[in-house]
Structure formats: structure tokens, C-alpha cells
Amino acid sequence: MFIDASFKKFMITENNASIGKVEVNKDLLALKNFIRPFIRNNEIKEITKVGNRNYLALDQYIIKSLNDYYKRLEEVGETEKKKMLEVYNHLYELWQNLRNFKISQNLPEIDKTYDLFSYELYLLGYEDEGN
């Protein structure tokens, strides 16, 4: 595709401060429609969170799901029970970790644990209709 594989180095500056270095193939730079990769569009925004979490509703969803899973655990045969008990113990350990993070008020870990909990419950077939 390119005649020469060498790259020209460009220093990227913003507000008179260096923020990085970009290496660009000189054949690519020669193209008329080349958009310089170091020009930023400051109008672009990234959504990382929508709304606020309702921790009380999430707790109720988790408790309801764990109780239902435990009831299902009691109704299965011995071969399935062992696997399901391992999953239940893992979920209960997550619940204990969540409690410890709440006590220490570690909000990033609380959010990560809620995300993990919700995902694992989703994989087991549980969905939170309220959130």
C-alpha cells in the first residue's frame, strides 16, 4: 500500500503543553484528504453514565434474585445442586464484598460490584425491571 514504511513523528501540543507524540506515514501525509490525527474536536462528548443509581432498588433486586436462586437450588437434583451451590456461594461472597465496600464508602468499588452482580444475575436469567 505504501512505498515507504517509515513514519514521521509529530509532537502534539495543547495549550502550549505537550500531550503526546503521533507517528504518521509520510505517504499518508501527502494525500490531499488526509486529516491530521492530532487535531482534536473539543465538541465531542462521551456518555459514561446516564442518570443516578438507585442503590436501594438494586439491593432489593439482588436480594429477591438470590432468594429465588436459593429456592431453585433446593428443588434440583444432586448433580445440578453442586454447581448451583458454587454459583450461589460466589454470589453471596459478592454480596459480602458489596457490604464491605459500603462500610468503607468506596464508591468506585461499590459501582463495579453492582455492575458485576447485575451482569452475573443477568447471565442466570434474572432481569431488573425497575432499572
Secondary structure, DSSP 8 states (H G I E B T S, - for coil): --S---EEEEEEEETTEEEEEEEEEHHHHTSTT---TT---TT-------S---HHHHHHHHHHHHHHHHHHHHHS-HHHHHHHHHHHHHHHHHHHHHHHHHHTT-HHHHHHHHHHHHHHHHHTT---S--
